[in-house]
Amino acid sequence: MTDEAATDRLVVITGGPGAGKTTMIEALAARGHAVRPEAGRAIIRDQQAIGGRGLPWADRVLFAELMLSADLRSHAQGQEQEGLVFFDRGLPDIAGYLALCGLPVPEHVDRAAARFRYRRTVFIAPPWPEIFSQDAERRQDLAEAERTHDAMVASYARHGYDPIPLPLASVEARIAFVLGHLAGSG
C-alpha cells in the first residue's frame, strides 16, 4: 500500500465545539465504521480527575502537548485499523488551537502535522447555534466556537488540506454527504 493510499483511509471531521462532530463520529461507529475519538475531552476528564493543570482554562500549552501526544497515538492506531477510519479532530487542530489562543505554534507541532497525514479532504462542521450547548468539558461560548471553527479552517488549509464544510443537516444526512463525497473522490 502506498503512503497516499494509507493516508487516504484516515478521514478527519473537525470544526468548532458544539457543531455535531462527536455525535456524527458516534453514529459512524454505530454503523460499524472505525473511528478515533477526540483527545481533548478525555484529557479534560483525566486532568480533572487527578487535579492536573493540563486543562484549557489552566495551562493551555500543557493541554496542547497532552493533545499532541494523544493524537500521535491515535494516528498510529488508525493506521493499524482496516478500511476508512474517521477521526474526531486531527493533528492540525492542535496548531489551530494554539493560534486561536494567541500562542506560538512550536516547530514540533507543525512537524507532526506535516509528517503524520490524513486524507487531503477534511470535513469541517460549521458553527450551528441551534445545536450548540455547553457542558462540564465544553466551557466555550458560541462566539469562541465560531472563532475555533475559523482557526481550524485556517490551520488545515495552512497544512495542505482541503476543508469541506458539512451541511447543517441531520446526522444521517451528514454521514450520507461524507460517504458520498468519499465514494466520488476515491
N, C-alpha and C positions, 0 to 999 in steps of 0.2 A: 504494500500500500504506500502510495506517495505521501509526502508530508502534507500536501494540499488536500488529498483525499482524507487523511486523518483529521485535519482541522475542519474540513467541511462538515463533518459529523457533529461538531461542537457548536451548538446554536445558543446565542445569548439573547435573553429577554431582559431589558433594563429600563430605566426611567426613574422618575422621582418616586418618593414614598407615597403609598396610598393610591396608586394608579392601577392596581389589579394584577401586578406581576406574579406575586406569590399564589394568588388564587388560580391563575392560569397554569402555573407550574404544577400545582397540586392536581388540577384537572388533567393535565398531560400525564402525570404519574398514574392517576386512577385509570387512564386509558391504556396503561402498560408501557408508556414511553419511559426511557431512562432519564432521570433528572438529577441535578446537583442543586442543593438548597443554597439560599443566600447565607453568607458568612456573618453579616452584621448582626442579625437578630440573635443568633446563637452566642456570639461573642458578648453581646449586651447581657443576655441571661446569665452566662457563665461569670462575667465580671461582677454583676450584681450579687450573685450567689456567694462569691468569695470576698466581697467588699473591695474588689480591684479598681484600679484607676483607668483601665483601658476602655473608657466609655466616651462617646462623642461629646458629652457635656462635662467631662472631667479632664481627659488628656487625648486630644484628637490625633496627635502624632502616634501615640501608643496604639490607639484604636486602629489607625490605618495600618500600622505594622502587623497587628494581630490579624486584620483582614487579609493583608498580603500573604501571610503565612498560610492561612486557611484556604485562600483562593488558589495558591500554588498546589496544595494538596488536592483540592477539588479538581483542578485541571488535570492532574496526573490520574486521578481516579476516573475522570470522564474518558480519558484516552483508553482506559482498560475496559470500559463498557462497550457493548455491541450496539451497532446502529446509531441513529440520531441520539444525541444527549442534549437536553435542554438545561441551560444554566440560568439560575435566578441571580443575575449580575455576573460580571467577569472582571478580570484584572484592570482594564481601563477605568472601571468605576472608581478604583482607589485614587488614581490620578485626578479624576473628576471631583471626587470628594475633597481632596486636599486643595485643589484650585478653588472650589466653592467656599472653603473655609479661609481662603486668603493665605494659605500656607504654601511654601515651596514644595514642588514635586521632586523628591530625591531621584538621583540618576538611577538607582537600583529599581525603583518603581517603574520608571519608563523602560528600563532594560527588560524587566519581567513582562510588561505589556507587549514589548516588541518580540520577545523570544517565544512566549507561550501564547500561541494564536488560537483564534476561534474562526468559525465561518465568517467570511468577509461581510455578509449581510447580518446586521444586528437589528433586532426588533425593539423599538422604543415605545414604552407605554406612556402616552402623553398625560399631563395633568387632567384629572377628571373630578371636578368639585362634587358631583352628585354621589360619588362613592368614597370620597376621601374621608378618613377618620383617624383620630389619634388614639394611642394606647400606651401602655407602660413602656414599650420599647420604641414607639414612634412618637416622639415629642414634637416633631417639626409641625409648623402650621402650613396651611395651603400655599402661602407665598413662598416659604422656603422649599416646599415640594416643587413648585414651579421653577425656582432657581436651580434646584437639583436636576430636574429634567434637562434644563438648558446646559448645565455643566456636563451631563452625561453625553448629550448630543455632541458637544464640542470635543470632549475627550475621545470619544470613539472615532470621530472624524479625524482628529489630530493623529490618532494611532492607526490610520489607514483602513478604517471600516466604513461601510455604507449603512448609515442608520435609516431604518424604515419605520415610520410611525404605525402603531397598531390602531385599528379603528376603535372609536368609542362605541363599543357594542358588547353583546353578551359574551360570556366566556366561550361558549360553543362557537360563536361567530369569529371570535379572535383566533381560536385554535384552527378553525377552517381556513382563515386568512393566512396564518403562518404555514400550515401544512400545504396549502395550495401554492403559496409562493415558493416553498422549498421544492415541491414536485415540479414546478415550472422552471426553476432555475438550476436544477441539479441533475 
